[in-house]
Structure formats: C-alpha cells, structure tokens
Amino acid sequence: MGVQIKPSDLQYRYPKNKAQRESPKFSGKPDPRPFDRDDLYEVIPMFEAVMNDLGTADGQVLHRLEEILNAGVPRFVESREDVYDCLFWTMRDLLGPEETG
C-alpha cells in the first residue's frame, strides 16, 4: 500500500492551494512540472514518494524531510523530479544505505 501521510503528521503547516487541488500530483519520475513547496497538496505526495522509495514510515524521517525541503533545497530547484532527487539522496545519505529499503 505504501506510506500514507496525513496533514497532522507534519511538523510544519502548509497553505492549501485549492485551485490546484485536483491537478495531477507527483507520482514518480520523470515529472518535469514545477513543484509548489508551499502547497499542502503538493508536499504530501512528494514526501510519500520519497519515504516509499526509502522504505520507511518513520515519523522522524518525515520531519527531517520537511526540514530538508524548507531549509536545504534551494529555491532554484523547481521541477518535481529535481526536488524528489534532492530529498531522496540527501535523506539516503543521512540514513545510510543499510537503513534504507
């Protein structure tokens, strides 16, 4: 089934871009569309994809991913696939290959 994240699982609050709520969200690479890191409906599918690929449902990993997105991923990294890569590889390096699925 995969990781399912609820808004209450997040440590930060994100605005909801209701106008874009029904638009397709990140479901894997390739996806060159722009990523809106300030939209709850965008960040949840991104975090779910990264955590699924890391093989973890640990809440501490989720909170670390939020910190990476909000403080570590430069704003010039704009596409969904580039944000995914940045989050995945940064978190994988932090966890170490033996702790990831």
Order of alpha helices (4+ residues) and beta strands (2+ residues): alpha-alpha-alpha
